[in-house]
Amino acid sequence: MNLPEQVTIYEVGARDGLQNEKTAIPVEVKAEFIGRLADAGLTAIEATSFVHPKWVPQLADADELMAELERRPGVNYPVLVPNERGMGRALAAGVGEIAIFASATEAFARKNLNRSMDEQYAMFEPVVSRALAEGMRVRVYLSMAFGDPWEGDVPIPQAVAAGKRLLEMGCYQLSLGDTIGVGTAGHVQELIAAFGDPSALAVHFHDTYGQALANTLAALQAGVTTVDASAGGLGGCPYAKSATGNLATEDLVWMLDGLGIRHGVSLDSLVETSTWMAGHLGRPSPSRVVTARSNS
């Protein structure tokens, strides 16, 4: 099936997963959540975002969380940074990696960043330059890489041009975001092939149409070896109402185990962690594997 021997799971539950939750989660619960994810074997755990609290109230405690977090050896705790002010906060928090969040479409750039597509690059360039000068690694999300609720299907050349421009700034990895979950396996493989070399690519799927796992398999077959996922399937996007939950980390691990692909994560620990977090959120986990394991 032309599959990789090993896959890196980039865990986004603590940031992308919780950012849209209406229930206020105490900072100590978030810190324990991240600690449990590390104990389960995850080595890349996006911890929070240094965005203005007005826009994402759930993450208003980012500075406090990073101060309280017990950072484990061998585990990376990147943070999302929207602008130069956020970059300053990231430096003060002593993080080793940041992520920036760009758009493949004009409409979403204006909705999410209040910038045109060209203006978003100008906004990110000093952030990336400063991070690299400080010895940080920079990852970039390309949202709406497959479809946009205002513009419809996103042409592949448009997504590729945006992604390559971001990589040329010095970002080490580009995560292709199916923000509203409209991608299909064929589209995934076409888009990845259009980049030529998949080594700097990751994928970030939402399960709106039930295609997240199929799309992940297609991406693995196309040469991608980093997959974003959210423990318990938590998440959405505060600026795109049609964006439902992320690919559940447990569902991804179940599939990878079935394919014999190494990933280093304990499924039992993940299920236990997501069940614990669901209790704090007051509702069951949307992950199919968590549901199945909880009822077995």
C-alpha positions as CSV (number, residue, x, y, z in Angstrom):
1,M,0.0,0.0,0.0
2,N,3.1,2.3,-0.1
3,L,2.7,3.3,3.5
4,P,5.3,4.8,5.9
5,E,6.8,2.6,8.6
6,Q,6.4,5.4,11.2
7,V,4.1,8.4,11.7
8,T,4.4,11.4,14.0
9,I,1.1,12.3,15.7
10,Y,0.9,16.1,16.2
11,E,-1.6,16.4,19.1
12,V,-3.8,19.6,18.9
13,G,-6.4,18.8,21.6
14,A,-5.2,21.2,24.2
15,R,-5.3,24.2,21.8
16,D,-7.5,23.5,18.7
17,G,-9.6,21.0,20.6
18,L,-10.5,23.3,23.6
19,Q,-10.5,26.7,21.9
20,N,-14.1,26.5,20.9
21,E,-15.5,25.1,24.1
22,K,-18.0,27.3,25.9
23,T,-17.3,25.7,29.3
24,A,-14.4,27.4,31.0
25,I,-11.7,24.9,31.7
26,P,-9.5,25.6,34.8
27,V,-5.8,26.1,34.0
28,E,-4.8,23.2,36.3
29,V,-7.1,20.8,34.3
30,K,-5.5,21.9,31.0
31,A,-2.1,21.3,32.5
32,E,-3.1,17.9,33.7
33,F,-4.6,17.1,30.3
34,I,-1.4,17.9,28.6
35,G,0.6,15.9,31.1
36,R,-1.7,12.9,30.5
37,L,-1.2,13.2,26.8
38,A,2.6,13.2,27.3
39,D,2.3,10.1,29.5
40,A,0.3,8.4,26.7
41,G,3.4,8.7,24.5
42,L,2.7,11.8,22.4
43,T,5.8,13.8,21.8
44,A,4.3,16.9,20.0
45,I,1.5,18.5,22.0
46,E,0.4,22.0,20.9
47,A,-0.3,23.6,24.3
48,T,-2.1,26.8,23.7
49,S,-2.3,30.0,21.7
50,F,-1.1,33.5,22.5
51,V,-4.0,35.1,20.8
52,H,-5.9,38.1,22.3
53,P,-8.3,36.8,25.0
54,K,-11.1,38.8,23.3
55,W,-11.0,36.5,20.3
56,V,-10.5,33.2,22.1
57,P,-11.6,33.5,25.7
58,Q,-10.9,29.9,26.5
59,L,-7.2,30.4,25.9
60,A,-6.9,33.6,28.0
61,D,-4.8,31.7,30.5
62,A,-2.0,30.9,28.0
63,D,0.8,32.6,30.0
64,E,-0.4,31.0,33.3
65,L,-0.6,27.6,31.6
66,M,2.9,27.7,30.2
67,A,4.2,28.7,33.6
68,E,2.4,25.8,35.3
69,L,3.1,23.2,32.7
70,E,5.5,20.4,33.7
71,R,7.6,20.0,30.5
72,R,8.7,16.4,30.0
73,P,12.0,15.5,28.4
74,G,11.6,14.5,24.8
75,V,8.2,16.2,24.5
76,N,7.7,19.4,22.4
77,Y,5.1,21.9,23.5
78,P,4.5,24.3,20.5
79,V,2.2,27.3,20.8
80,L,0.2,29.2,18.2
81,V,1.4,32.7,17.7
82,P,-0.9,35.1,15.7
83,N,1.4,38.2,15.5
84,E,4.5,40.0,16.9
85,R,2.9,40.6,20.2
86,G,2.1,36.9,20.6
87,M,5.7,36.2,19.6
88,G,6.9,38.3,22.5
89,R,4.7,36.3,24.9
90,A,6.0,33.0,23.4
91,L,9.6,34.1,24.0
92,A,8.8,35.0,27.6
93,A,7.3,31.6,28.1
94,G,10.5,29.9,26.9
95,V,8.9,27.8,24.1
96,G,11.0,26.1,21.5
97,E,8.5,26.0,18.7
98,I,5.7,28.2,17.4
99,A,3.0,27.8,14.9
100,I,1.4,30.4,12.7
101,F,-2.1,30.1,11.1
102,A,-2.5,31.3,7.5
103,S,-5.3,31.0,4.9
104,A,-5.4,29.6,1.4
105,T,-8.3,31.9,0.6
106,E,-9.0,35.6,0.5
107,A,-12.3,35.3,2.3
108,F,-11.0,33.4,5.3
109,A,-7.9,35.6,5.6
110,R,-10.2,38.6,6.0
111,K,-12.6,36.7,8.4
112,N,-9.9,35.2,10.6
113,L,-6.9,37.6,10.3
114,N,-8.6,40.8,9.2
115,R,-6.0,40.8,6.4
116,S,-5.9,40.2,2.7
117,M,-3.9,37.1,1.5
118,D,-1.0,39.3,0.6
119,E,-1.2,41.2,3.9
120,Q,-1.1,38.0,5.9
121,Y,2.3,37.2,4.5
122,A,3.6,40.7,5.5
123,M,2.2,40.1,9.0
124,F,3.9,36.7,9.4
125,E,7.3,37.5,7.9
126,P,8.6,39.5,11.0
127,V,7.2,36.8,13.3
128,V,8.9,34.0,11.5
129,S,12.2,35.9,11.1
130,R,12.3,36.7,14.8
131,A,11.5,33.1,15.8
132,L,14.3,31.7,13.6
133,A,16.7,34.3,14.9
134,E,15.8,33.1,18.5
135,G,16.5,29.5,17.5
136,M,12.9,28.5,17.4
137,R,11.3,26.2,14.9
138,V,8.2,27.5,13.0
139,R,5.3,25.4,11.8
140,V,2.5,26.8,9.7
141,Y,-1.1,25.8,9.3
142,L,-2.7,26.5,5.9
143,S,-6.4,26.7,6.6
144,M,-9.1,26.2,4.0
145,A,-6.7,24.3,1.8
146,F,-9.5,22.2,0.3
147,G,-12.7,24.2,0.6
148,D,-14.0,27.4,2.0
149,P,-17.5,28.2,3.2
150,W,-17.6,31.5,1.4
151,E,-15.5,30.7,-1.8
152,G,-16.4,27.0,-2.3
153,D,-13.8,24.6,-3.7
154,V,-10.2,25.9,-3.4
155,P,-8.2,25.4,-6.7
156,I,-5.2,23.2,-6.1
157,P,-2.7,25.7,-7.7
158,Q,-4.0,28.4,-5.3
159,A,-3.4,26.3,-2.2
160,V,0.0,25.2,-3.4
161,A,1.1,28.8,-4.2
162,A,0.1,29.9,-0.7
163,G,1.7,26.9,1.0
164,K,5.0,27.3,-0.9
165,R,5.2,31.0,-0.1
166,L,4.9,30.2,3.6
167,L,7.5,27.4,3.5
168,E,9.9,29.8,1.7
169,M,9.7,32.1,4.8
170,G,11.6,29.4,6.7
171,C,8.8,27.3,8.2
172,Y,9.9,23.7,8.7
173,Q,6.5,22.2,8.1
174,L,3.2,23.1,6.4
175,S,0.0,21.5,7.8
176,L,-2.7,21.3,5.1
177,G,-5.9,22.1,6.8
178,D,-9.3,20.8,5.7
179,T,-10.9,23.3,8.0
180,I,-14.5,22.5,7.1
181,G,-14.0,18.8,6.4
182,V,-15.0,18.8,2.7
183,G,-11.9,17.0,1.3
184,T,-11.9,13.6,-0.3
185,A,-9.2,11.0,-0.7
186,G,-8.7,11.8,-4.4
187,H,-8.4,15.5,-3.7
188,V,-5.9,14.9,-0.9
189,Q,-3.6,12.9,-3.1
190,E,-3.9,15.5,-5.9
191,L,-3.0,18.3,-3.6
192,I,0.0,16.6,-2.0
193,A,1.2,15.5,-5.4
194,A,1.0,19.1,-6.7
195,F,3.6,20.1,-4.0
196,G,6.1,17.6,-5.5
197,D,8.0,16.8,-2.3
198,P,5.8,15.8,0.6
199,S,8.6,15.7,3.2
200,A,7.6,19.2,4.6
201,L,3.9,18.5,4.6
202,A,1.5,17.4,7.4
203,V,-2.3,17.1,7.3
204,H,-5.0,18.4,9.5
205,F,-8.5,16.9,8.8
206,H,-11.9,17.7,10.3
207,D,-14.5,15.0,10.1
208,T,-17.6,17.0,9.0
209,Y,-18.4,14.5,6.2
210,G,-16.9,11.4,7.9
211,Q,-13.8,11.5,5.6
212,A,-11.0,12.3,8.1
213,L,-9.6,8.7,8.4
214,A,-10.0,8.0,4.6
215,N,-8.2,11.3,3.9
216,T,-5.5,10.4,6.3
217,L,-4.9,7.1,4.7
218,A,-4.7,8.8,1.3
219,A,-2.2,11.3,2.7
220,L,0.0,8.5,4.1
221,Q,-0.1,6.8,0.7
222,A,1.0,10.0,-0.9
223,G,4.1,10.3,1.4
224,V,3.0,12.4,4.4
225,T,4.3,11.2,7.7
226,T,2.9,13.8,10.2
227,V,-0.8,13.8,11.1
228,D,-2.6,16.3,13.3
229,A,-5.2,14.9,15.6
230,S,-7.1,15.9,18.7
231,A,-7.6,13.6,21.7
232,G,-11.3,12.7,21.9
233,G,-12.1,14.3,18.6
234,L,-12.5,17.7,20.2
235,G,-12.4,20.9,18.3
236,G,-13.7,23.2,15.6
237,C,-13.0,26.6,14.4
238,P,-14.4,29.8,16.0
239,Y,-14.4,31.6,12.6
240,A,-16.0,28.8,10.5
241,K,-19.3,27.5,11.9
242,S,-19.3,24.5,9.5
243,A,-16.0,23.2,11.0
244,T,-16.8,20.3,13.3
245,G,-14.4,18.2,15.4
246,N,-10.9,17.3,14.4
247,L,-9.8,13.8,13.6
248,A,-9.8,11.9,16.9
249,T,-6.3,10.8,18.0
250,E,-7.8,7.5,19.3
251,D,-9.4,6.8,15.9
252,L,-6.1,7.6,14.2
253,V,-4.1,5.3,16.5
254,W,-6.6,2.5,16.0
255,M,-6.1,2.7,12.2
256,L,-2.3,3.0,12.4
257,D,-2.2,0.0,14.7
258,G,-4.2,-2.0,12.1
259,L,-1.8,-1.0,9.4
260,G,1.2,-1.9,11.5
261,I,2.6,1.7,11.4
262,R,4.6,2.7,14.4
263,H,3.6,5.8,16.4
264,G,4.6,5.3,20.0
265,V,1.3,6.1,21.6
266,S,-0.8,4.0,24.1
267,L,-4.4,3.7,23.0
268,D,-5.6,2.7,26.4
269,S,-4.0,5.8,28.0
270,L,-5.5,8.0,25.4
271,V,-9.0,6.6,25.9
272,E,-8.7,7.0,29.6
273,T,-7.5,10.6,29.2
274,S,-10.3,11.6,26.7
275,T,-12.9,10.0,29.0
276,W,-11.5,12.0,31.9
277,M,-11.6,15.2,29.9
278,A,-15.2,14.5,28.7
279,G,-16.1,14.4,32.3
280,H,-14.8,18.0,32.8
281,L,-16.6,19.1,29.6
282,G,-19.9,17.5,30.8
283,R,-20.5,15.6,27.6
284,P,-19.3,12.3,26.0
285,S,-16.3,12.2,23.6
286,P,-17.2,12.2,19.9
287,S,-14.4,9.8,19.2
288,R,-15.8,6.5,17.9
289,V,-12.9,4.5,19.5
290,V,-13.4,6.2,22.9
291,T,-17.2,5.4,22.7
292,A,-16.5,1.8,21.7
293,R,-13.9,1.2,24.4
294,S,-16.0,2.9,27.1
295,N,-19.0,0.7,26.3
296,S,-17.1,-2.6,26.0
